[in-house]
Amino acid sequence: MGFWDRFKKKPKDDLDLGFPTEMKRGPITAETTGNENMRAKMDLVLTQMESMNIRMETLGQRLERLERMVQEIWTIAKQG
């Protein structure tokens, strides 16, 4: 075997990667696909709920700032 022989294409039968190239899976049934879809949907809903929670916190902070501003404007208007 020469130096350049290792770069030549080998037939697929001779190719040994040291690990199985085909994954062995069980049969795909409606139950397993349903479970995977349900998990994906639940993950999506959870992510959306977390996003909404962050939005609500942000809105709460903005509301507090607005209330303080209105209070300051009210006190300035009373003085003048």
MISE-296024 format. One record per residue (C-alpha): residue in one letter; x, y, z. Coordinates in steps of 0.5 Angstrom, whole numbers, plus 500, padded with zeros to 3 digits. Layout:
REM MISE-296024
R   resn    xx    yy    zz
R      a     X     Y     Z
...
REM end
This chain:
REM MISE-296024
R   resn    xx    yy    zz
R      m   500   500   500
R      g   503   507   498
R      f   502   513   501
R      w   497   516   496
R      d   493   509   496
R      r   490   512   503
R      f   486   518   499
R      k   483   514   494
R      k   476   512   494
R      k   474   505   497
R      p   468   501   496
R      k   463   502   501
R      d   463   495   503
R      d   471   496   505
R      l   469   502   509
R      d   470   501   516
R      l   469   507   521
R      g   470   503   527
R      f   462   504   529
R      p   456   502   526
R      t   453   506   521
R      e   446   504   521
R      m   442   506   528
R      k   438   500   530
R      r   431   503   532
R      g   425   500   534
R      p   419   500   530
R      i   416   507   529
R      t   409   507   532
R      a   403   512   533
R      e   404   512   540
R      t   412   514   540
R      t   410   519   535
R      g   405   522   539
R      n   409   522   545
R      e   414   526   541
R      n   410   531   538
R      m   406   532   545
R      r   413   533   548
R      a   415   538   543
R      k   408   542   544
R      m   409   542   551
R      d   416   545   551
R      l   413   550   546
R      v   408   552   551
R      l   413   552   556
R      t   417   557   552
R      q   411   561   551
R      m   409   562   558
R      e   416   564   560
R      s   416   569   555
R      m   409   572   557
R      n   412   572   564
R      i   418   576   562
R      r   413   581   558
R      m   409   581   564
R      e   415   583   569
R      t   417   588   564
R      l   410   591   564
R      g   409   591   571
R      q   416   595   572
R      r   414   600   566
R      l   407   601   570
R      e   411   603   576
R      r   415   608   573
R      l   409   611   570
R      e   405   611   577
R      r   411   615   580
R      m   412   620   574
R      v   404   621   575
R      q   405   622   582
R      e   411   627   581
R      i   407   631   576
R      w   401   631   581
R      t   405   634   586
R      i   408   639   582
R      a   402   641   579
R      k   399   642   586
R      q   405   647   588
R      g   404   651   582
REM end
